[in-house]
Amino acid sequence: MSRVLVVDDDPHLLRTLRINLTAHGHTVVPVATGAGALRAAADRPAPDVVVLDLGLPDIPGLEVLEGIRGWSAMPVIVLSARTDAGDKVAALDGGADDYVTKPFGMPELLARIRAAVRRAATVASEGEPRVTTPDFEVDLVAKKVVRDGAEVHLSPTEWGVLEHLVRHPGMLVTQQQLLQEVWGPQYGTEGHYLRVYLGHLRRKLEPEPSRPRYLVTEPGRGYRFEPAG
């Protein structure tokens, strides 16, 4: 099972999460501060996934997220009582892979942890191709993207979105299909997730992000990958 770094300053919740996650076979690393989270994220063995509260006593959760994203693509699930859409967008835009609001159901959190770890797994498949565009190359075996001779850092969720589109070149992929493929079967209406992550990908890959050639939006329908641009 997975090694889960849980970051929350509520001792009762921290204990509850530790007990429940351990009961389901996970190894839990509980910490109550942002500084502790950054140290634990850098420890070996590294966490497979981070469950991160935003309201920490020493360092804002978004800064902790930024610190982790500065060197690692490990999945981060934000677990917060903040329900404002702006907070959710800020967390997703900052590199979070998922956002769960408190109060929450333990089965839902467990499912999201499993989904995040599954997306981050790098299991190579024999015979899968490289997809080359005029501006970047996607290696579906090594699970990496190269642009201008340098590897482009993608989070696990960014890779999941790109991979699914690349595997269906020229085809319309509906919002519901993409959400369920990347986030899980319980998703289907969270279009803002896709807008955030397609924005990330376009800034990293498109010559003109505001006028995308490769990652094309079909308004009201979904998205399409055009390898020829």
RAGI-V196367 format. One record per residue. RES is the residue in one small letter. SS is DSSP state (H for helix, E for strand, L for the rest). PSI is psi in whole degrees, -180 to 180 (999 if undefined). BURIAL is + if it has 16 or more other C-alpha atoms within 10 Angstrom, else -. Layout:
res=RES ss=SS psi=PSI burial=BURIAL
res=RES ss=SS psi=PSI burial=BURIAL
This chain:
res=m ss=L psi=-169 burial=-
res=s ss=L psi=155 burial=+
res=r ss=E psi=115 burial=+
res=v ss=E psi=121 burial=+
res=l ss=E psi=116 burial=+
res=v ss=E psi=123 burial=+
res=v ss=E psi=110 burial=+
res=d ss=L psi=139 burial=+
res=d ss=L psi=2 burial=+
res=d ss=L psi=108 burial=-
res=p ss=H psi=-34 burial=-
res=h ss=H psi=-47 burial=-
res=l ss=H psi=-40 burial=-
res=l ss=H psi=-42 burial=+
res=r ss=H psi=-41 burial=-
res=t ss=H psi=-44 burial=-
res=l ss=H psi=-41 burial=+
res=r ss=H psi=-45 burial=+
res=i ss=H psi=-47 burial=-
res=n ss=H psi=-42 burial=-
res=l ss=H psi=-39 burial=+
res=t ss=H psi=-40 burial=+
res=a ss=H psi=-24 burial=-
res=h ss=L psi=16 burial=-
res=g ss=L psi=1 burial=-
res=h ss=L psi=152 burial=+
res=t ss=E psi=125 burial=+
res=v ss=E psi=132 burial=+
res=v ss=E psi=101 burial=+
res=p ss=E psi=132 burial=+
res=v ss=E psi=155 burial=+
res=a ss=L psi=1 burial=+
res=t ss=L psi=160 burial=+
res=g ss=H psi=-42 burial=+
res=a ss=H psi=-42 burial=+
res=g ss=H psi=-35 burial=-
res=a ss=H psi=-44 burial=+
res=l ss=H psi=-39 burial=+
res=r ss=H psi=-45 burial=-
res=a ss=H psi=-35 burial=+
res=a ss=H psi=-28 burial=+
res=a ss=H psi=-7 burial=-
res=d ss=L psi=164 burial=-
res=r ss=L psi=134 burial=-
res=p ss=L psi=146 burial=-
res=a ss=L psi=151 burial=-
res=p ss=L psi=149 burial=+
res=d ss=L psi=-25 burial=+
res=v ss=E psi=149 burial=+
res=v ss=E psi=131 burial=+
res=v ss=E psi=113 burial=+
res=l ss=E psi=124 burial=+
res=d ss=L psi=149 burial=+
res=l ss=L psi=-29 burial=+
res=g ss=L psi=73 burial=+
res=l ss=L psi=156 burial=+
res=p ss=L psi=-22 burial=-
res=d ss=L psi=-45 burial=-
res=i ss=L psi=130 burial=-
res=p ss=L psi=143 burial=+
res=g ss=H psi=-35 burial=+
res=l ss=H psi=-32 burial=+
res=e ss=H psi=-36 burial=-
res=v ss=H psi=-45 burial=+
res=l ss=H psi=-45 burial=+
res=e ss=H psi=-41 burial=+
res=g ss=H psi=-43 burial=-
res=i ss=H psi=-44 burial=+
res=r ss=H psi=-18 burial=+
res=g ss=L psi=-21 burial=-
res=w ss=L psi=-7 burial=-
res=s ss=L psi=148 burial=-
res=a ss=L psi=16 burial=+
res=m ss=L psi=141 burial=+
res=p ss=E psi=138 burial=+
res=v ss=E psi=122 burial=+
res=i ss=E psi=117 burial=+
res=v ss=E psi=132 burial=+
res=l ss=E psi=105 burial=+
res=s ss=E psi=152 burial=+
res=a ss=L psi=-7 burial=-
res=r ss=L psi=120 burial=+
res=t ss=L psi=-2 burial=-
res=d ss=L psi=138 burial=-
res=a ss=H psi=-33 burial=-
res=g ss=H psi=-39 burial=-
res=d ss=H psi=-41 burial=-
res=k ss=H psi=-46 burial=+
res=v ss=H psi=-41 burial=+
res=a ss=H psi=-41 burial=-
res=a ss=H psi=-46 burial=+
res=l ss=H psi=-40 burial=+
res=d ss=H psi=-27 burial=+
res=g ss=L psi=-3 burial=+
res=g ss=L psi=3 burial=+
res=a ss=L psi=146 burial=+
res=d ss=L psi=-20 burial=+
res=d ss=E psi=164 burial=+
res=y ss=E psi=119 burial=+
res=v ss=E psi=130 burial=+
res=t ss=E psi=146 burial=-
res=k ss=L psi=144 burial=-
res=p ss=L psi=158 burial=-
res=f ss=L psi=163 burial=-
res=g ss=L psi=136 burial=-
res=m ss=H psi=-41 burial=-
res=p ss=H psi=-38 burial=-
res=e ss=H psi=-46 burial=-
res=l ss=H psi=-43 burial=+
res=l ss=H psi=-41 burial=-
res=a ss=H psi=-39 burial=-
res=r ss=H psi=-36 burial=+
res=i ss=H psi=-46 burial=+
res=r ss=H psi=-43 burial=+
res=a ss=H psi=-42 burial=+
res=a ss=H psi=-43 burial=+
res=v ss=H psi=-39 burial=+
res=r ss=H psi=-41 burial=-
res=r ss=H psi=-33 burial=+
res=a ss=H psi=-13 burial=+
res=a ss=L psi=138 burial=-
res=t ss=L psi=76 burial=-
res=v ss=L psi=111 burial=-
res=a ss=L psi=144 burial=-
res=s ss=L psi=132 burial=-
res=e ss=L psi=142 burial=-
res=g ss=L psi=1 burial=-
res=e ss=L psi=145 burial=-
res=p ss=L psi=171 burial=-
res=r ss=E psi=140 burial=+
res=v ss=E psi=120 burial=-
res=t ss=E psi=131 burial=-
res=t ss=L psi=172 burial=-
res=p ss=L psi=-16 burial=-
res=d ss=L psi=-19 burial=-
res=f ss=L psi=165 burial=+
res=e ss=E psi=135 burial=+
res=v ss=E psi=119 burial=+
res=d ss=E psi=106 burial=+
res=l ss=L psi=-14 burial=+
res=v ss=L psi=-53 burial=-
res=a ss=L psi=-11 burial=-
res=k ss=L psi=57 burial=+
res=k ss=E psi=163 burial=+
res=v ss=E psi=136 burial=+
res=v ss=E psi=131 burial=+
res=r ss=E psi=130 burial=+
res=d ss=L psi=38 burial=-
res=g ss=L psi=0 burial=-
res=a ss=E psi=144 burial=-
res=e ss=E psi=137 burial=-
res=v ss=E psi=125 burial=+
res=h ss=L psi=123 burial=+
res=l ss=L psi=141 burial=+
res=s ss=L psi=163 burial=+
res=p ss=H psi=-38 burial=+
res=t ss=H psi=-41 burial=+
res=e ss=H psi=-44 burial=+
res=w ss=H psi=-42 burial=+
res=g ss=H psi=-43 burial=+
res=v ss=H psi=-49 burial=+
res=l ss=H psi=-45 burial=+
res=e ss=H psi=-44 burial=+
res=h ss=H psi=-40 burial=+
res=l ss=H psi=-42 burial=+
res=v ss=H psi=-33 burial=+
res=r ss=L psi=-6 burial=-
res=h ss=L psi=61 burial=-
res=p ss=L psi=134 burial=+
res=g ss=L psi=-4 burial=+
res=m ss=L psi=144 burial=-
res=l ss=E psi=126 burial=+
res=v ss=E psi=118 burial=+
res=t ss=E psi=159 burial=-
res=q ss=H psi=-44 burial=+
res=q ss=H psi=-44 burial=+
res=q ss=H psi=-45 burial=+
res=l ss=H psi=-42 burial=+
res=l ss=H psi=-45 burial=+
res=q ss=H psi=-33 burial=-
res=e ss=H psi=-41 burial=+
res=v ss=H psi=-43 burial=+
res=w ss=L psi=-28 burial=+
res=g ss=L psi=165 burial=+
res=p ss=L psi=-18 burial=-
res=q ss=L psi=-4 burial=-
res=y ss=L psi=163 burial=+
res=g ss=L psi=-20 burial=+
res=t ss=L psi=1 burial=-
res=e ss=L psi=64 burial=-
res=g ss=H psi=-26 burial=-
res=h ss=H psi=-29 burial=-
res=y ss=H psi=-47 burial=+
res=l ss=H psi=-40 burial=+
res=r ss=H psi=-41 burial=-
res=v ss=H psi=-49 burial=+
res=y ss=H psi=-34 burial=+
res=l ss=H psi=-34 burial=+
res=g ss=H psi=-44 burial=+
res=h ss=H psi=-50 burial=+
res=l ss=H psi=-40 burial=+
res=r ss=H psi=-39 burial=+
res=r ss=H psi=-31 burial=-
res=k ss=H psi=-26 burial=-
res=l ss=H psi=-32 burial=+
res=e ss=L psi=139 burial=+
res=p ss=L psi=-39 burial=-
res=e ss=L psi=93 burial=-
res=p ss=H psi=-32 burial=+
res=s ss=H psi=-13 burial=-
res=r ss=H psi=71 burial=-
res=p ss=L psi=137 burial=+
res=r ss=L psi=-31 burial=+
res=y ss=L psi=-41 burial=+
res=l ss=E psi=89 burial=+
res=v ss=E psi=135 burial=+
res=t ss=E psi=132 burial=+
res=e ss=E psi=100 burial=-
res=p ss=L psi=128 burial=-
res=g ss=L psi=0 burial=-
res=r ss=L psi=-52 burial=-
res=g ss=E psi=-142 burial=+
res=y ss=E psi=158 burial=+
res=r ss=E psi=137 burial=+
res=f ss=E psi=123 burial=+
res=e ss=L psi=99 burial=+
res=p ss=L psi=-26 burial=+
res=a ss=L psi=-8 burial=-
res=g ss=L psi=999 burial=-
